[in-house]
Amino acid sequence: MYRKLVHLSSLWMPLFIFLVPKVWACLLFATALVADVITEYANYKRYKWARKTFGRLFFKTLRAGETSHRRFLPSGSVYVLTAAFLCTLLFSKEVAALALSVMLISDSLAALVGKKFGKHKIYKQKSLEGTLAFFTSALIINGLFYSLVTFNFTSLFACLAASAAELWEDKFKIDDNLSVPLIIGAILSYM
């Protein structure tokens, strides 16, 4: 639950994309990404300053692989910041904000609904209920952006593709915090 609340706290990013010029948004996301990678790597190397900042603030939100000291694995925040930077750089502000909103909200809903109501496992620990929550919320978010981004068959396809990327994250070998917004953005921008 705490991890998903941290995820949802990043909803400032889509709003930020709307409020500032593209170059400033890219600069902020790139700077935050570099700072995050440096801090996470320093935490992995057990530097005292990093343990005090990153470790204390975010240790509860990390998955087992992200806390292992056998090899460096970046946390989800690295992928979220990478997605924010790339979406802002590659897509219109409307599509970038929509794509990030879907990733942040739908991923959280999928996890929460799947944990609470997930009775029908469809792939590993993923449930039909969680996947439907992802897809439905992605459609709703696309609908809410209707005045900014046309809602049509392409939107439906983007939501299906994003749902597949979230469901089969391990097969794509790309963290869903990165793949989901890039898939949605690419489909809505280039199809």
Residue, then its C-alpha position, 0 to 999 in steps of 0.5 A: m500500500y505504501r509503495k502504491l501511495v508513493h507511486l501516486s504521489s508522482l502525479w505531480m509529473p503530468l501536471f508539471i508537463f502542462l504548466v512549464p515549457k517542454v525544455w524546462a520539464c525535460l531539464l527537471f526530469a533529467t536532473a532528477l533522474v541523474a540525482d536519483v541514479i547517483t543516490e541509489y548507486a551510492n546507497y547500494k555501495r553503502y555510502k553513509w550519506a546515501r543510506k541516511t537519505f535514500g535508505r531511510l526514506f524509501f527502503k520500505t518501498l523497495r522490492a527484494g531485488e532492489t535491496s540486494h547487494r549482490r548487484f545494483l538494480p535501480s528502483g522503480s523511481v529510476y524508471v518513472l523518471t526515465a519515462a517522464f523524461l522520454c515522454t516529455l521529450l518524444f510526445s506532445k504534452e497532452v499525450a505525455a501527461l496522459a501516458l504518465s497518468v495511466m502508468l501511475i494510476s492504473d498500475s496502482l489500481a491493478a496492484l490494489v484490486g489484484k491484492k484485495f479481490g484477485k481470485h483468478k490468477i492469469y499469469k504468475q501473481k497477476s490476476l484477472e481482476g487486477t488486469l481488468a482494473f488496469f484496463t478499465s482505469a486506463l480507458i477512463i483516463n483516456g476518456l478524461f483526456y478526450s478534449l485534449v487527445t481524441f478517444n477512438f480505436t487507437s485509444l482502445f488499442a493503446c490501453l490493451a497494449a499497456s495492459a499487456a505490457e503490465l501483465w507480461e512485464d517479465k517477458f518484455k524485460i522492461d520495467d512497466n513504469l517505463s514500458v507502459p507510458l512509452i507504449i501508450g505515447a507511441i501508439l497515440s502519437y504515431m498510429 
